[in-house]
Amino acid sequence: MKPSPFTLLCTTGLFAIFSSTISKSPTLPLFTSYLGGDPSMIGMVAAVSAFTGIAVSIPAGILADRWGKKRMLVISAVVFASAPFLYLLVTEIWQLAIIRFYHGLATAIFVPVAMALIAGLFHGERGEKIGWFSTATLIGRFMAPVVGGAIIGAMALNPEIGYKVVYIVCGGAGILVLLLALKIPDPDNGAKNHRNWKETLSALRTVISNKGILFTSVVEAAILFAYGTFETFMPLYSLKIGLSAYVVGIFLSAQVITLALTKPVMGRFSDKHGRRPQIFTGALLGAACIGAFSFFTSFAPLLILSVLFGLSLSIVTSATSALIADLSTKETHGAAMGTLGSIMDMGHTAGPLFSGFIAAYFGLAFSFTGASAILLFFAFVFLRGTIRPKPSTS
């Protein structure tokens, strides 16, 4: 039985995010350290691919609208298939940074273009379909550190071989992404958008001047700011209060499992009951959860908060992409999703940086309080900024 285009896209997304994640978690910091990098260099190399996402997502979306989404998916798949093998040649940290930038192009192109493709194919059920696609990518994200860590651990006596095996596995997954991407039907039937560049840029201005799209992107950036704070400082906070690294793994895994199980459900809920109230409610729940971390020091309440924070992420992010698709036209879905990708990457990147300053000056617990305040503020900004004016009765 031939798989549907949507099934092909979800499977491609699973292996794409598996390939992307195994290249960096837990491999990248360990490999950078093996090459002689200090903590600042490790942070710099880790930030390179995030910068790529910020810089490239919007242009990738514009090109998807202009050249066709299938073409852009194949371009990203070529990067997925080629970048991992370049790591095998690395002997210096600067080389690693360049390859991370190149590898970052793959995800920066793939995710917004895939979202735009789903948005164009589905209408009344786009929230649920985006949720299923996100679940597929989360499975890949969950599997990658387990596989990568197992390979590195099994070859601890010869780490150089271990890193090479990880990147060969990463490359194998990337080649599979390319083969699958080539099989995805072209929704544009090979046609290009014949607008000139002036018209294309005018369409982009229409997208970025749409307050609904901007405020929706900003609230997602805010909850990813909180998530970046969580994933960076929860391990340190847990160890400080006497919990083990094993327990930290449980917190993180429980959150990913919660996201994977609930995203399609929450996407379907937004299809039926509206996206704006769901996003606001999820942001409030997320602010309450991330802020409450600083008040507890035992396993059970922190696990519950981790699960609830994962649920809040699911509630918000399953509706934001669908809302942005609702607010944009089919011809500008790529630019709109690229705008979302760029802004949310800013939030995710800024979380650890900003919260790091708070943690350094006021303590780890206050990093969660600061993230909570920022998320709460932008939840109300979103609510206020997306209120539709009442029609005039005169």
N, C-alpha and C positions, 0 to 999 in steps of 0.2 A: 504493500500500500504506500503510495507516494505521500510524503509529509506535506502538510499545508505550508504556504509561505510564512505564516506566523510561527509555526513550529520550527521551521528552518531558522528563522530570525532568533528565536529564543535559544535554540541550541548553539547557534553562532555566538550569541551573547555570553552563554555559559562558558564556552571555551576561550572566548576573547578575554573575559575578566579573570578567568583562571590563569591564563598566560600572563596577563599584565600583573596580577597580584603575586604570583610565585616568583616573579623577577625582583620583587622588593620586600616581601614579607615571608619569612624573617631574613631573607637572603641579603638584601642590599646593605643594611648597616653592618652585618657581619663581614661581607665581602669588602666594603669600604675600609673597615678596620683592619682586615687582613692585608690590604694594600698599603697600610701605614697611616690611615686617616685618623685624626683626632676627632673628638665630639663635634667641633664646629664644622669640620669637613663633612662628617656624616650628615649633619643637618643640612648643609649646603647641597650635597648631592641629592638628598631626599626631596629637597624643595624644587629641584629643577623640573621634574615632570609635572608638579603642581603648577608651576609657572607656565609650562607649555599649555596646560588646560585653560588657564586664564587667557592666554594670548591667542589661542588657535580656535577655540570653540565657536566664536562668532563668525570668523571667516569661513570655517568649515560649513556652518549652517547656510551661509550665503551661497557658497559654491554648490551645496546640495540643492538649493532652490534653483540655481542657474543651470548647472550641468546634469543634474539628476542624482537621486539618492543612491541608486545602485552603483553608479560610478564611484561615488565617495566612499561607500562601504568597501568596495574592492580596493581602493587606494589605502584605506586604513588597514585592511586585511594583509596587503603586501608588507606594510610596516610590521604588523604582528608576526608575520612569517619570517622576516629578514632580521629584525633587530636583535632577537635573542642570541643569534650565532655570532654577532659582533662582540658580545661580552666575552667570548672565548679568546679574543685577541687582546683583552685589556691587561696592561701592566702598570698603568699610571692612573691616578685619580682624575686628572683632567680628561683622560680618554673616557672614563666611566661617566663623567658628567655630560659629555657630548652625546654619548649613546643614550643616556637617560632622556635627554631632550628629544632625540630622534624617536625613541620608544614611546615617549609621552604623546607624540603626534597620533599614535594609533587610537588610544582611548579618547583623546580630545576630539577626534573626528568621529569615531564609531558611535559613542553614546548619544550625542545630540542628533546625529543623522538617523540612527535607529529609532529614537523617540519620535522624530518628525515623520518617519515612514509609518510607524504605528498610528500616529495621530491622523495621517491622511487616509489610512485604510479603514479606520474604525471611527464611529461617531458616537452613537448612543451608548456604546460599551467601551469607550476608549480608556476610561479610568481603570476598569478591570483588566483590560489587555496590557496596559502599561504596568499594572501590578504584577501580572504573570511574567512579563519580561524582566522586571526588577527581581522577582524571585529567582528566575533562572540565573541572572548575573550574581545574585547573592550566594547561590549554591557554588558557583565557581570561586567566589571570594572566600567562602568558608573552607573549601577543599584545598586551596592553594597553600596556605601556611602549614597545614597538616602534612601534605606531600613534601613540600620544600624542607620543613623542619626534620622530617623523617630521613630524607636523603642526606642532609648535612650531618645529622646525628649519627647515622650509620657509617659515615665516612669521616668521623671526627679525627681519626689518626692521620688522614691525608686530606686536609680541607680543600686544597687546590682542586683535587679531583672531584670532591663533593660539589663545589660551586659549578664546575663545568657540567656535571651531570644534571644539576638543577636547570642550567640554562639550555641544555639539550632537550630536556623535558619541556621547558618553556617554548622552545622553538618548534617541537613536535606539535604542541597545542596550537601554536601560531599557524603552522602549515594547514592544520585541520580547519582553522578559522577561514583561511583563504579558500580552501576547497568548498566549504559550506557557503561562503559569501558568493562565490561564482554561481551557485545553484539557486540563489534567491531570485525569484522573478523580478523583472524590472517594472515597477509600477508606472514609470514614465514612458515605457515602450521605446526607450532609446531616444526620446525626443529631448531637445534642450529648450530651456526657457529663452525665448528670442528677445527678451528685453535687453536694451543696451546697459552699460555699466551705470550711466546716470540714473536710469529707471530703477536699477537694482539697488543703488545706494539710497534712492528716495524711498524704496520699500523698507530698507533697513531703518531709515529715520522714522518711518511710520511705526515700526515695531518698538524701537527704543523710546519713542515719545508716548507710547501707550502706557498710561499710569498703571493699569491693571496688570500688565505683563511685568513692569518694573517692580511693583510692590509685591507681587507674588514671588518673583525671583529673590527679592530681598528677604522675605520671611523664610524661604528655604535656605538662603545663605545663613540666616541667623540660627536656625536649628542645626545646620551643619557646623557652625561656629561652636555651638554647645557640644556637638558630637566630637569635634576635633579636640575640645578640651577634655571630654570624658576619656577618649581612647589614649590620650597622651598622659594625663595626670591621675586617672583612676588607678593604674598599676602602681604608681609611686605612692599615692595616698594609701592604698591597701597594704603595701609593704610597711609603710610607716606606722600603721596602726596594728601591725603584728599578724596580718594575714599572709598566706603563702602565695607564691607565683602560680601554683596550681589553682588556687581559688580565683585569682585574677582571670585565668583562662576560662573558668566557668562563667564569670560575669560577662566576658566578651562573647563567648559562644552562645550563652542564653539570649543575648541581645540580637545576635545575627539570626538565630533560629526564630525568635519572635518576629523579626522583620520578614523573613522568608515565608512564614506561615500566614501572616496577616495582610500582606500587601495586596494580593488579589481581592480579598474580602473587603478591605477598606476602599480599594479602587471601585469595586462594584457598589459599595455604599455611597460613594461620592457621585456615581452615575445616577443613582436613584433619588438621593436626598439633597444634592447640592454640594458644591465644593468649598465655597467661602466659609460657611459656618464650621465645616469639618476642619479646615486648615487652622482657623482661629482656636478652636477647641484643642486640637492637637498641640499647637504651640503653647497654650496655657499649661497643658499637662506636662509638656517637656520642660518648661521653665520651673514648674513645681518640683519635678523629679530631680533635675540637675542641681537645683538649689538645696534639696534635702540631703544630698550625699554628705554634705559637711556636718550633718547633725548625727550621723550614725557611725558606729565603729565595729559592728558585728556582722557576721556573714549573712544571716537571713534577711534583715531589712535592706542591706545593700544589694542582694540578689533580686529582691522584689523591685527595688528602685531601678535596677538595670533592665529588668524585663519591661517595666512600665515606660522607661525612657525609650526602649526599643519600639514599644507600641506607639508612643508619641511620634517617633520618626516615621513609622509606617502610616499613621493617620495623616500627617502633613504631606510627606513626599509622594504618597499615592494619589493625592489630589492636585498638587501644584502643577505637575507636568500636564495633566489633563486640562486644568483650568487655562494654562497658557495656550494649549492647543485650541481650546474653545474661543479664546480671545484673539487668535490670529487666523488669517486666511490660509487655505491650502498652499497658496503660492509663497507664503512667508513662514510656514511651519519650521523650516530649517533655521532661518535667522532667529525666530523666536526661541527655539530650543537651544540654539547656540548662545543666545543672550542668557538664558537660564543657566546653562553649563558654565559660562564664564563667571557670572556673579556668584553662583553657589561655590565654585572653586575658590573664589576670593574669601568667602566666609569660612570654608573648611581650612584654608591655609592660615587665615588670620587667627582662628581659635587658639591653636597652641602658642602662637607668638604673643598675642595680647595676654592670654591667661598665664603665660610663662612669667611675664613681668609682674602680674598680680601675685603669683605664687612666690616669686623671689622676694618681694617686699613685704607681703602680708601672711604668707603661708599657703600650703597646698589647699586647705579647705576653702579659702577665699576665692580660689580660681573658679570653683563651682558656683559660688555666690555671684561672681561677676558675670559668668556666662548666663546664669539665670536672669539677671537684670537686663542683659542685652536682648535675650530672646523675648522676655516679657515686653520690653519697649517696642521691639519690631512687630510683635503680635498685634499691638494696638495701632501701630503705624499702618500695618496691612489692613486692619479692620476699617480704620478711618479713610485710608486712601482708596479703598475699593467700594465704598458706599456709592450706590447709584443715585444720582440726583432724582428727586421725585418730579414726575412730569408736571408741567404747569397746568393749572386748572382754568387759567384765564383765556 
